[in-house]
Amino acid sequence: MIHKHLLLLCMAAFLGGILGGALSVQWLVPKSVEAQSLNGVNAEEFLLLDAKGKARAGLGLDANGEIGLVLRSKDGSRTLTLSPDDPLIIKLVERGGRILWSAP
């Protein structure tokens, strides 16, 4: 008699776990994945990292909502930026902040 009750309890727990898992997927899966289109990715920033995890290139928005593309040299001594919102649309800057080249 005890074995029948134990077997019944184990089967009820197993079936309850299966049913609970199936139902939780419907309620707990985040819906943000559905917001992206099939042919694009939405983000505020994209970074390209080297093997050491250092950002070498980035495309994103700053705190003011201005867009920019930043490329850094391997040793980090020079940075090339492209931003249509900046007065100097393209500029090459050395580590100290001195502008080496700009346009316009």
N, C-alpha and C positions, 0 to 999 in steps of 0.2 A: 504493500500500500504506500509506504514512504517513497519507494522508488518511482511509482507512478506520479506522485505529487512533484517529486524532484524533476522528473522528465517533463512534465507539463509546465513547470515553472521555467525550465531552461528553454523550452520551445517558445513560450510566451515572451521571454526576454529577447530571444533571437529575432523573432518576428517583429517585436516592438522596435528593436534597434534598426532593422531594415526599413520599416515603415517610417520611423522618425528621421532616418538619414535621407530618405527620398523626399520627404516633405520639407526638411530644413533647406534643401537646395533651392526650392522654390521661394522661400522667404528670406534667406540670408545671402544669396548671391548678389554682389553689387551690380547696379544697373548702369554704372558709368561706362562700361565697355560698349554698351549699345549706342552711346552718344557719338562715337567715332564713325566716320563713313568708311566704306569698304575700300576706297581707293586713296585714303590719306591718313595721316597721323596728326593729332592735335596736341600741341604743347606750347609752353611759354619759353622754353629754352632747349637747345640741342647742343651737346658737348661732344667733342672728339678727344679721347684720352689716349696718351701713349702707353707703352707697356708698364710704366711705373705708376700709372694712375694720374699723371699730371695733365691738366687741360691744355691742349695745343691749339684747338680751334673751337669756336662757339658761335652760335646764331641764337639771338634771343632779344627779349625786351628788357629795358632797364626800369628803374622805379618810376620814371616819368612816362612810360609807355612808348619810348623811342626804340626803334629796332636797330640792330647792329650786327655786323659780322666781324669777328676778331680772329686773327691768325697769329700764332706766336712761333718764334724761331726755336730750334731744338734746345739751345742753351738758355732761352728766355731773355736774351739781351735785346731783341727787337720785337715789336708788335705792329702788325698791319691791321688797321681798322677801316671798315666801310660802313658809313651810316648816312642815309639821306637826310636825317634830321639834324645832323651836326653841320656847322658852317663850313668846316673842312671835311668834305664828303669822304675823301680817301686820305689817310695819313699813315706814315711810317714813323714810329716813335722808338727811341732807344730806352733802355732800362731807367735812366735818370729822369726821363720825361721830356727830353729835348726832341723836337720834331725834326727828323732827318729829311722828310719829303712829304709834300701834301698837294692835294688838288681839290678844287680850284682855290 
